[in-house]
């Protein structure tokens, strides 16, 4: 007796749902992953996620430092304040960090990043070419508290890396 090569297809026609489930499973198993992202896009996405997490931690740490200085009544102790805030920002932007990466992190942390260089300083001043960023922390009818960060480039024309930075938390009154 010869095997009927069409018997399998006749049986499948009588039970189409089993055939459909089997075919769907086969197609799923043989198909490439559903993600259409390239490796570069995935890496960029992970990097953005990492930057946003780092920015959230930076914002949280700045808030804690501000609260500590207010609780200890040290907001007017400018040198101690400058040392503490500079040390905090330096943990997130160490020397040698790409200038662009530093600005992206500060923006993600809620800072307003100003255009590089400041014509209010003389040409010989290192602040003349620094990148300036600030973030408002507290605003009351008669005062404004903000943190300012100055990022210093390698030279007036080389913004490839941050070679130094300084930061301070200040409350100003009109």
C-alpha positions in Angstrom: 0.0 0.0 0.0 1.4 3.3 -1.1 1.3 6.2 1.4 -1.1 8.9 0.4 1.0 12.1 0.2 -2.1 14.3 0.2 -3.6 12.7 3.3 -1.7 15.1 5.6 -3.1 18.2 3.8 -6.6 16.7 3.8 -6.4 16.2 7.6 -5.0 19.8 8.1 -7.9 21.1 6.0 -10.3 19.5 8.4 -8.6 21.0 11.5 -7.5 24.5 10.3 -7.1 25.9 13.8 -4.4 23.4 14.7 -2.6 24.2 11.4 -2.8 28.0 12.1 -1.4 27.6 15.6 1.4 25.4 14.4 2.2 27.8 11.5 2.2 30.8 13.8 4.6 29.1 16.2 6.9 28.1 13.4 6.9 31.6 12.0 7.6 33.1 15.4 10.4 30.7 16.1 12.1 31.4 12.8 11.6 35.1 12.6 14.2 37.6 13.8 13.7 39.6 17.0 10.8 42.1 16.9 13.0 45.1 17.7 13.9 47.1 14.6 16.5 49.1 16.5 20.1 48.8 15.4 22.9 48.1 17.8 23.8 51.8 17.7 20.2 52.9 18.5 20.1 50.5 21.4 23.4 51.8 22.8 22.2 55.4 22.4 18.9 54.5 24.1 20.8 52.9 27.0 23.1 55.9 27.2 20.1 58.3 27.4 18.7 56.2 30.1 22.0 56.2 32.0 22.2 60.0 31.6 18.7 60.5 32.9 19.4 58.3 35.9 22.6 60.1 36.6 20.8 63.5 36.2 18.1 62.4 38.6 20.7 61.4 41.2 22.6 64.7 40.7 19.3 66.7 41.2 18.5 64.7 44.3 22.0 65.3 45.7 21.9 69.0 45.0 18.5 69.2 46.8 20.0 67.4 49.8 23.0 69.7 49.9 20.7 72.8 49.7 18.5 71.5 52.6 21.6 70.7 54.6 23.1 74.2 54.2 19.7 75.8 55.0 19.3 73.6 58.1 22.8 74.4 59.3 22.3 78.1 58.4 25.4 78.0 56.2 23.9 79.4 53.0 25.9 82.6 53.6 29.2 80.8 54.3 30.3 81.2 50.6 33.7 79.5 50.7 32.4 76.4 52.5 29.3 76.4 50.3 31.5 76.7 47.2 33.7 73.8 48.3 30.8 71.5 49.1 28.9 72.3 45.9 32.0 72.0 43.7 32.9 68.7 45.3 29.3 67.4 44.6 29.3 68.4 41.0 32.8 67.0 40.5 31.5 63.6 41.5 29.2 63.7 38.4 31.5 65.6 36.1 35.1 64.6 36.8 38.1 66.3 35.1 38.5 65.1 31.6 34.8 64.6 31.0 33.7 65.6 27.5 32.4 69.2 27.5 29.4 68.1 25.5 28.6 65.2 27.9 28.8 67.5 30.9 26.4 70.0 29.3 24.0 67.2 28.4 24.1 65.9 32.0 23.4 69.4 33.4 20.5 70.0 31.0 19.0 66.6 31.9 19.4 67.6 35.6 17.3 70.8 34.9 20.1 73.3 34.5 19.8 76.2 32.1 23.0 75.9 30.0 24.2 79.2 28.6 26.2 79.7 25.4 29.9 79.0 25.9 32.0 82.0 26.7 31.1 85.2 28.5 32.0 88.6 27.0 31.5 90.2 30.4 35.0 89.0 31.4 38.3 90.3 30.0 40.1 88.1 27.5 42.8 87.1 30.0 40.2 85.7 32.5 39.6 82.0 32.5 35.9 82.7 33.1 35.8 84.4 29.7 35.6 81.0 28.0 33.9 78.9 30.6 30.6 77.2 30.1 28.0 78.6 32.5 24.9 76.7 33.8 22.4 77.5 36.5 19.4 75.9 38.1 16.8 77.6 40.3 16.3 75.7 43.5 14.0 77.9 45.5 12.1 81.1 44.8 10.3 83.2 47.4 8.8 86.7 47.0 12.0 88.3 48.2 14.7 85.9 47.3 16.0 83.4 44.7 18.2 80.5 45.5 20.1 78.8 42.6 23.1 76.7 42.0 25.6 77.9 39.4 28.3 75.8 37.6 31.3 77.0 35.6 32.9 74.4 33.4 36.4 75.4 32.2 37.6 74.1 28.8 41.2 73.2 27.8 41.6 76.5 26.0 39.6 79.3 24.5 39.2 77.2 21.3 39.3 73.7 22.7 36.1 72.6 24.3 36.8 68.8 24.0 37.0 68.3 27.7 36.3 69.9 31.1 39.7 70.6 32.8 38.2 72.2 35.9 34.9 73.3 37.4 33.5 75.4 40.2 30.1 75.6 41.6 28.2 77.6 44.3 24.7 77.7 45.8 23.6 81.3 46.3 20.5 83.1 47.6 20.0 86.5 46.1 17.7 89.3 47.3 16.3 92.1 45.1 
